[in-house]
Amino acid sequence: MADYMILPSKDVTRIRLLRVPDDYEAHEAYRKVTGLVAGEEERTGRVDWEAIEAALEEAGFETLPFQLGPALD
């Protein structure tokens, strides 16, 4: 069974859904993604989604399309 990770954002257009590679446990995937995002932010001084996505894909993560449903509150 595949594991998935949501990369949240205050801006709903920037929320991302990732498929986690099978060889990562949940805590390892969280640490890996956090490190990749922080590394790209440090390298470029900003959040560059294209660079982050490339780094994630190189590490085996897959960005997936999704439909954000209605709010339940």
Phi and psi in degrees as a GROMACS rama.xvg file:
@    title "Ramachandran Plot"
@    xaxis  label "Phi"
@    yaxis  label "Psi"
@TYPE xy
-77.2662  148.57  ALA-2
-105.691  149.961  ASP-3
-129.716  155.852  TYR-4
-135.487  136.23  MET-5
-100.777  128.515  ILE-6
-97.012  103.846  LEU-7
-75.2695  162.532  PRO-8
-157.268  148.457  SER-9
-65.7549  -29.4846  LYS-10
-90.7905  110.526  ASP-11
-59.9966  -22.6538  VAL-12
-75.0793  -10.5583  THR-13
-105.714  1.89902  ARG-14
-67.5008  138.519  ILE-15
-127.783  148.46  ARG-16
-116.141  127.598  LEU-17
-117.573  143.708  LEU-18
-93.7295  126.26  ARG-19
-84.9136  134.663  VAL-20
-57.4144  147.683  PRO-21
-60.5731  -26.6917  ASP-22
-86.5862  7.41947  ASP-23
-105.769  132.927  TYR-24
-82.4814  164.519  GLU-25
-55.5199  -48.2124  ALA-26
-67.6092  -33.4374  HIS-27
-68.3089  -41.6125  GLU-28
-63.1224  -43.5993  ALA-29
-60.0923  -47.3907  TYR-30
-64.1947  -41.1652  ARG-31
-63.7761  -47.9301  LYS-32
-64.8483  -43.4603  VAL-33
-58.7608  -44.174  THR-34
-65.2268  -41.5009  GLY-35
-64.9764  -43.805  LEU-36
-63.8276  -47.2088  VAL-37
-62.7751  -39.6569  ALA-38
-63.3683  -42.3138  GLY-39
-68.1363  -39.4071  GLU-40
-63.7543  -40.712  GLU-41
-67.5205  -40.6751  GLU-42
-67.025  -42.3074  ARG-43
-102.348  -16.2345  THR-44
79.6775  8.52091  GLY-45
-156.903  172.941  ARG-46
-88.8038  107.71  VAL-47
-111.264  98.7072  ASP-48
-58.4918  -39.1507  TRP-49
-61.4273  -42.3279  GLU-50
-68.2376  -40.5833  ALA-51
-65.0554  -44.4409  ILE-52
-61.2937  -41.2444  GLU-53
-62.9247  -42.571  ALA-54
-65.0522  -40.3181  ALA-55
-64.6443  -44.7331  LEU-56
-64.6041  -36.1188  GLU-57
-63.6493  -31.2819  GLU-58
-85.7409  0.751205  ALA-59
100.464  -1.23582  GLY-60
-79.4716  152.746  PHE-61
-125.572  128.013  GLU-62
-81.0342  130.745  THR-63
-117.601  145.526  LEU-64
-73.713  152.668  PRO-65
-154.58  162.007  PHE-66
-113.29  119.652  GLN-67
-81.3109  119.612  LEU-68
-79.762  -175.968  GLY-69
-71.8076  153.756  PRO-70
-68.2231  141.501  ALA-71
-95.9448  1.62466  LEU-72
